[in-house]
Amino acid sequence: MIEAVVVLPALAGLVAFGLRSRRQREVLLVGTAILHAGLVGVLALELPPRSKGAWIGLDALGLLFLIIVSVLFSAISVYAVGYLRREPERPRTDLEEGFLFDNEPEPTFVACLLFFLATMSLVTVSRHLGLLWVGVEATTLASAPLIYFHRHHRSLEATWKYLLVCSVGIGFALLGNLLLAASGSDAEASSIVLDDLLRVAPRLERTWLEAGFLLLLVGYGTKMGLAPMHAWLPDAHSESPSLVSALLSGALLNCAFLGILRAHQVLSAAGSAPFASGPLQALGLVSMALGALFIIRQPDYKRLLAYSSVEHMGVLALGVGVGGAAAFGAMLHALAHSLGKAALFLVAGNLVHRYASKQVQGVRGALAVVPCSAALWMAGLLAIAGVPPFALFLSEFTILRAALEVNPWVAALYLGLLAIGFVGVIGAGMPMVLGRGPESLAVSAEPRTAVVPPFLLAVPLLLLGLHLPAPLVRLLEGAARLVGAG
């Protein structure tokens, strides 16, 4: 059953290459997403027992991130149907520079979307840290053609930067895995299967273990978008189709985060969790600071969302670094941020289509032109800015309360950086929604495929801020315990 969540989308991706009918590709894409979600739902009801030393398996941590991947992909697959129908098949004029360009062949795009789902699923179910590394690298290869969908020089530059920077990062992660294996040589356990490492963790050689964790933090932190290793992220998010940006920010960054959390599990089991606390808190605060500062007066609203992702990845790292209740807050924040940011990127795609501009100054009076998208845009911005009663307020407050108990100075910096990010996001978003729209743009009905998916992602943000269901609380608490929250 677990293997099926990887094999199903991979086989569907192979089939997509051979389909020449758009209708058949749409059925394949949405159908695979629904079947994948069904498989994940069955796994969530009752996790199958794991055999010792197995390379594939699920625990609460892996299940949480697998659910996020599957839910996002299900919504985005429906959005993709309308998006691809709106995309012209002939060369067209670029919005920013006026040159002609054409898109990647649609069969290739759909196939890579399905491969992307398969590789992200592989990351979440990997119990062997080497296999997890392979999965993370495979996500890079599957998603690079998606970033290059609009085949022009900016998307090529973004794709090249993505491949280059993430390849350097994954090289550091490979070295980290080698050091983890070396740390077990004295304990006669050089295996890097997670269960084996956890079993002999107290006997692992601390120097190699801690050095391996730092390399994994830098390596996977590059793919996660932690500053200062985040250089690929703003360009990739800005130049990708909006549905790809939603997957990158809402799902891919979490997969890299999971790699860090697996290493943190081993470190905690070995009694070295305090060693990880400093680097995680430092990178978390640096990411929050850089993300918040670049949000201020950001002219491109897709890049604004990208820098917001850098900020929120910092929140996740800080939450795990603080530990205790903050780890629970970090798990909730991973879920809430994924839902909110994916919804915002989908709505950003609607705004780009209607206004023919990615500039904040180029979008005015959206409430009068695209009322549904405008309402979702404003709700999403309020959510990621941490305004109550949305779920991100609850997660950020949980982390703040725990940080106050551990280190008031860290808590003060955290709160101040959140305030800067809030001002930047709301300051850019309000003028886009309110006021008078361009006279050349009249109000128009929006396709259901464009507004229903982000709506279905945004609604849980509000509901989870009002009430956390007991099964979700148990899942989040289980994930937090595995991270080492105690």
C-alpha positions in Angstrom: 0.0 0.0 0.0 2.7 2.5 0.9 4.7 1.8 -2.2 1.6 2.5 -4.3 1.7 6.3 -3.4 5.0 6.4 -5.3 4.4 3.9 -8.0 1.0 5.2 -9.1 2.0 8.7 -10.1 5.2 7.5 -11.6 3.4 5.1 -13.9 0.8 7.8 -14.7 3.7 10.1 -15.6 5.0 7.6 -18.1 1.6 7.2 -19.6 1.2 11.0 -19.9 4.1 11.2 -22.4 2.2 9.1 -24.9 -1.2 10.8 -24.7 -2.0 13.2 -27.5 -5.5 14.1 -26.4 -5.8 17.0 -23.9 -8.9 15.5 -22.5 -7.2 12.2 -21.8 -4.3 14.0 -20.0 -6.8 16.0 -17.9 -8.5 12.8 -16.8 -5.2 11.1 -16.1 -3.9 14.1 -14.0 -7.0 14.6 -11.9 -7.8 10.9 -11.6 -4.2 10.1 -10.4 -4.5 12.9 -7.9 -7.8 11.6 -6.5 -6.5 8.0 -6.3 -3.4 9.2 -4.6 -5.4 11.1 -2.1 -7.6 8.0 -1.5 -4.5 5.9 -0.8 -3.2 8.5 1.6 -6.6 8.6 3.3 -6.5 4.8 3.8 -3.0 5.0 5.2 -4.0 7.8 7.6 -6.8 5.7 9.0 -4.4 3.0 10.1 -0.7 3.1 9.6 0.6 -0.3 8.5 3.2 -1.8 10.9 6.9 -1.2 10.0 9.3 -4.0 9.8 12.7 -3.4 11.4 15.3 -2.1 9.0 12.7 -1.4 6.2 13.6 1.3 3.7 10.0 2.3 3.2 7.6 3.1 5.9 5.4 5.7 7.5 5.3 7.3 10.9 3.4 10.4 12.2 6.0 12.8 10.8 6.1 11.2 7.3 2.3 10.9 7.2 1.8 14.6 8.0 4.0 15.7 5.1 2.5 13.1 2.8 -1.0 14.4 3.6 0.1 17.9 2.8 1.6 16.8 -0.5 -1.5 14.8 -1.6 -4.0 17.5 -0.5 -2.1 20.3 -2.4 -1.7 18.2 -5.5 -5.3 17.3 -5.6 -6.4 20.9 -5.6 -3.6 22.0 -8.0 -4.5 19.2 -10.5 -8.0 20.7 -10.9 -6.6 24.2 -11.2 -4.1 22.9 -13.8 -7.0 21.8 -16.1 -8.3 25.4 -16.4 -4.8 26.9 -16.4 -3.6 24.8 -19.4 -6.8 25.5 -21.3 -6.2 29.2 -20.9 -2.5 29.0 -22.1 -2.2 29.6 -25.8 -0.6 26.9 -27.9 1.1 29.5 -30.3 3.9 31.8 -29.4 2.9 35.0 -27.6 4.3 38.2 -26.3 6.0 38.4 -22.9 4.3 40.6 -20.3 7.5 42.3 -19.1 9.9 42.6 -22.0 7.7 42.2 -25.1 9.5 39.3 -26.9 7.8 36.3 -28.3 8.1 32.9 -26.6 6.2 29.6 -26.5 5.4 27.0 -23.8 6.8 23.6 -23.1 4.8 20.8 -24.8 1.8 20.0 -22.6 2.4 16.2 -22.4 5.9 16.9 -20.9 4.4 19.3 -18.4 1.7 17.0 -17.2 4.2 14.1 -17.0 6.6 16.1 -15.0 3.8 17.2 -12.6 3.0 13.5 -12.0 6.7 12.6 -11.6 7.0 15.5 -9.1 4.2 14.0 -7.0 5.9 10.6 -7.1 9.3 12.0 -6.0 7.8 14.0 -3.2 5.8 11.0 -2.0 9.1 9.0 -2.0 10.7 11.5 0.3 7.9 11.2 2.8 7.9 7.4 3.0 11.7 6.9 3.0 13.1 5.4 6.1 16.6 5.0 4.6 18.3 8.4 4.7 20.1 7.5 1.5 16.8 6.8 -0.2 15.5 10.1 1.2 18.5 11.8 -0.3 17.7 10.2 -3.7 14.1 11.3 -3.4 15.0 14.9 -2.7 17.4 15.0 -5.7 14.7 13.4 -7.8 12.3 16.2 -6.9 14.8 18.7 -8.4 15.0 16.8 -11.7 11.2 16.4 -11.9 10.5 20.0 -11.1 13.1 21.7 -13.2 11.1 21.3 -16.5 8.1 22.7 -14.7 10.0 25.9 -13.8 11.0 26.2 -17.5 7.4 25.8 -18.8 7.5 29.4 -20.2 10.5 29.0 -22.4 12.3 32.3 -22.3 15.5 33.6 -20.9 14.2 34.5 -17.4 12.7 31.1 -16.8 15.9 29.5 -18.2 17.9 31.6 -15.7 15.6 30.6 -12.9 15.8 26.9 -13.8 19.6 27.0 -14.1 20.0 28.8 -10.8 17.6 26.2 -9.2 19.6 23.3 -10.5 23.0 24.7 -9.7 22.2 25.9 -6.1 20.2 22.9 -5.1 22.8 20.5 -6.6 25.5 22.2 -4.4 23.1 21.8 -1.4 22.4 18.2 -2.1 26.2 17.6 -2.3 26.5 18.8 1.3 23.6 16.6 2.3 25.4 13.6 0.7 28.4 14.3 2.8 26.2 14.6 5.9 24.8 11.1 5.2 28.4 9.7 4.9 29.3 11.3 8.3 26.1 9.8 9.9 27.3 6.4 8.6 30.8 7.0 10.0 29.4 7.9 13.4 28.1 4.4 13.8 31.3 2.5 13.0 32.2 2.1 16.7 28.7 1.0 17.4 28.8 -1.6 14.7 25.9 0.2 13.0 27.1 2.0 9.9 23.6 1.6 8.4 21.8 4.9 7.7 18.3 3.3 7.9 16.5 5.5 10.3 15.3 2.8 12.7 18.8 1.4 12.9 20.3 4.8 13.7 17.6 5.5 16.4 18.3 2.1 18.0 22.0 2.7 18.5 21.8 6.4 18.8 23.3 6.6 22.3 26.4 4.8 21.1 27.0 6.9 18.0 30.2 8.9 17.9 29.1 12.5 18.8 31.7 14.4 16.7 30.8 12.7 13.4 27.1 12.8 14.3 27.0 16.5 15.0 29.2 17.3 12.0 26.8 15.2 9.8 23.8 17.1 11.1 25.4 20.5 10.3 26.1 19.3 6.7 22.5 18.0 6.4 21.1 21.3 7.8 23.1 23.3 5.2 22.3 20.8 2.4 18.6 20.3 2.9 18.3 23.9 4.2 19.4 25.0 0.7 16.4 23.2 -0.8 14.2 24.4 2.0 15.0 28.0 1.2 16.7 28.9 4.5 18.8 32.1 4.2 21.5 32.6 3.2 21.1 29.5 0.9 17.8 30.6 -0.6 19.2 32.3 -3.7 17.2 30.0 -6.1 13.9 30.5 -4.5 12.6 34.0 -5.5 13.5 33.5 -9.2 12.0 30.0 -9.4 8.8 31.0 -7.7 8.4 34.2 -9.7 9.1 32.7 -13.2 7.2 29.4 -12.7 3.6 28.9 -13.7 1.6 29.8 -10.6 0.4 26.2 -10.0 4.1 25.1 -10.0 4.9 27.9 -7.6 2.2 26.6 -5.3 3.7 23.1 -5.3 7.2 24.4 -4.8 6.3 26.6 -1.8 3.6 24.4 -0.3 5.0 20.9 -0.8 8.6 20.9 -2.0 10.0 23.0 0.8 8.4 20.7 3.3 10.1 17.7 1.8 13.5 19.3 2.3 12.4 20.3 5.9 11.6 16.6 6.5 15.2 15.7 5.6 16.4 18.1 8.4 13.8 16.7 10.8 15.0 13.1 10.2 18.6 14.1 11.1 17.2 15.9 14.1 15.5 12.8 15.2 18.8 10.9 15.3 20.5 13.8 17.1 17.7 13.9 19.8 17.9 10.1 20.3 21.6 10.4 20.8 21.1 13.2 23.5 22.6 15.9 21.3 19.4 18.0 20.7 20.9 21.0 22.5 23.7 21.1 19.9 21.1 21.5 17.1 19.2 24.2 18.9 21.6 27.0 18.2 22.1 26.5 14.4 18.4 26.0 13.9 17.4 29.2 15.8 20.2 31.2 14.1 19.2 30.1 10.6 15.5 30.6 11.5 16.0 34.2 12.6 18.3 35.0 9.7 15.7 33.6 7.2 12.9 35.6 8.9 14.9 38.8 8.9 15.9 38.5 5.2 12.5 37.4 4.1 10.7 40.2 6.0 13.1 42.9 4.7 12.7 41.8 1.1 9.0 41.8 1.4 9.0 45.5 2.2 8.3 47.5 -1.0 8.6 44.3 -3.1 7.4 45.4 -6.6 6.6 41.8 -7.9 3.8 40.1 -6.0 4.9 36.6 -6.9 8.4 37.4 -5.6 6.7 38.9 -2.5 5.1 35.5 -1.9 8.5 33.8 -2.5 10.2 35.9 0.2 7.3 35.3 2.5 8.1 31.6 2.1 11.7 32.3 3.1 10.4 34.0 6.2 8.0 31.1 7.1 10.7 28.5 6.6 12.6 30.5 9.2 9.6 30.1 11.5 9.7 26.4 11.1 13.4 26.1 11.8 13.1 28.4 14.8 10.2 26.3 16.2 12.2 23.1 16.0 15.2 24.8 17.4 13.3 26.1 20.4 11.8 22.6 21.0 9.1 21.6 23.5 5.7 23.1 22.6 7.3 25.1 19.8 7.9 21.8 17.9 4.1 21.2 17.9 3.7 24.8 16.7 6.2 24.2 13.9 4.3 21.1 12.7 1.0 23.0 12.7 2.8 25.9 11.0 4.1 23.6 8.2 0.5 22.5 7.5 -1.1 26.0 7.7 1.6 27.7 5.6 1.4 25.1 2.9 -2.4 25.6 2.6 -2.2 29.4 2.7 0.8 29.8 0.4 -0.5 27.4 -2.2 -3.9 29.1 -2.3 -2.2 32.5 -2.7 0.0 31.4 -5.6 -3.1 30.0 -7.4 -4.9 33.3 -6.9 -1.7 35.1 -8.1 -2.1 33.2 -11.3 -5.6 34.5 -11.7 -4.4 38.1 -11.2 -1.6 37.6 -13.7 -4.1 36.3 -16.2 -6.6 39.1 -15.7 -4.2 42.1 -15.3 -1.4 40.9 -17.6 1.1 42.1 -14.9 3.1 40.6 -12.0 3.7 44.1 -10.6 2.0 45.2 -7.4 1.5 48.6 -9.0 -0.1 47.0 -12.0 -3.0 45.5 -10.0 -5.5 47.9 -8.6 -9.2 47.5 -7.7 -9.2 43.7 -7.9 -12.3 43.6 -5.8 -14.2 45.3 -8.6 -12.6 43.3 -11.4 -12.2 39.8 -10.1 -14.2 39.8 -6.8 -13.7 36.1 -6.0 -10.0 36.1 -6.5 -9.7 39.4 -4.7 -11.5 38.1 -1.6 -9.3 35.0 -1.6 -6.2 37.1 -2.1 -7.0 39.3 0.9 -8.0 36.4 3.1 -4.8 34.5 2.2 -2.6 37.6 2.9 -4.2 38.0 6.3 -3.7 34.3 7.0 0.0 34.2 6.2 0.5 37.5 8.0 -0.6 35.7 11.1 -3.9 37.5 11.8 -6.4 35.7 14.0 -8.4 33.6 13.8 -6.4 31.9 11.0 -4.4 28.8 11.8 -1.0 30.6 11.3 -1.8 32.9 14.2 -2.2 29.8 16.4 1.0 28.2 15.3 3.0 31.4 15.5 1.6 32.2 19.0 2.5 28.6 20.1 6.1 29.1 19.0 6.2 32.6 20.7 4.9 31.3 24.0 7.5 28.5 24.0 10.3 30.8 23.0 9.4 33.2 25.9 10.1 30.4 28.3 13.4 29.3 26.7 15.0 32.7 25.7 13.1 36.0 25.9 15.6 37.7 23.5 14.9 35.1 20.8 11.2 35.6 21.4 11.5 39.4 21.1 13.4 39.1 17.8 10.9 36.6 16.5 8.0 38.9 17.4 9.7 41.9 15.8 10.4 40.1 12.6 6.9 38.9 12.4 5.7 42.4 12.7 7.9 43.6 9.8 6.6 40.8 7.6 3.1 41.7 8.5 3.5 45.3 7.5 5.1 44.4 4.2 2.5 41.8 3.2 -0.5 43.9 4.2 1.0 47.1 2.9 1.4 45.5 -0.6 -1.9 43.6 -0.6 -4.4 46.2 0.5 -3.9 48.6 -2.5 -4.1 45.7 -4.9 -7.6 44.7 -3.7 -9.2 48.1 -2.9 -9.7 51.2 -4.9 -10.8 51.6 -8.5 -9.7 49.1 -11.2 -8.5 50.1 -14.7 -11.3 51.4 -16.9 -10.3 48.9 -19.6 -11.0 46.0 -17.3 -14.7 45.2 -16.5 -15.9 42.8 -13.9 -16.0 39.3 -15.3 -17.0 35.8 -14.2 -14.1 33.7 -13.2 -13.8 30.0 -14.2 -14.6 27.6 -11.4 -11.4 25.8 -11.9 -9.6 29.0 -11.1 -11.4 29.9 -7.8 -12.6 26.6 -6.3 -9.2 25.0 -5.7 -7.8 28.0 -3.8 -11.1 28.4 -1.9 -10.9 24.7 -0.8 -7.3 25.3 0.4 -8.2 28.6 2.2 -11.2 27.4 4.1 -9.3 25.0 6.4 -7.0 27.9 7.4 -9.9 29.5 9.1 -11.5 26.4 10.5 -8.2 25.1 12.0 -7.7 28.5 13.6 -11.0 28.1 15.4 -10.8 24.4 16.2 -8.2 21.6 15.8 -9.8 18.2 15.4 -8.6 15.6 17.9 -7.2 13.3 15.1 -5.1 16.2 13.7 -3.9 17.1 17.2 -2.8 13.5 17.8 -1.0 13.5 14.4 0.8 16.8 15.1 1.7 15.7 18.7 3.1 12.4 17.3 5.2 14.3 14.7 6.4 16.7 17.4 7.5 13.9 19.6 9.4 12.2 16.8 11.3 15.5 16.2 12.4 15.4 19.8 9.9 17.7 21.6 9.6 15.2 24.5 
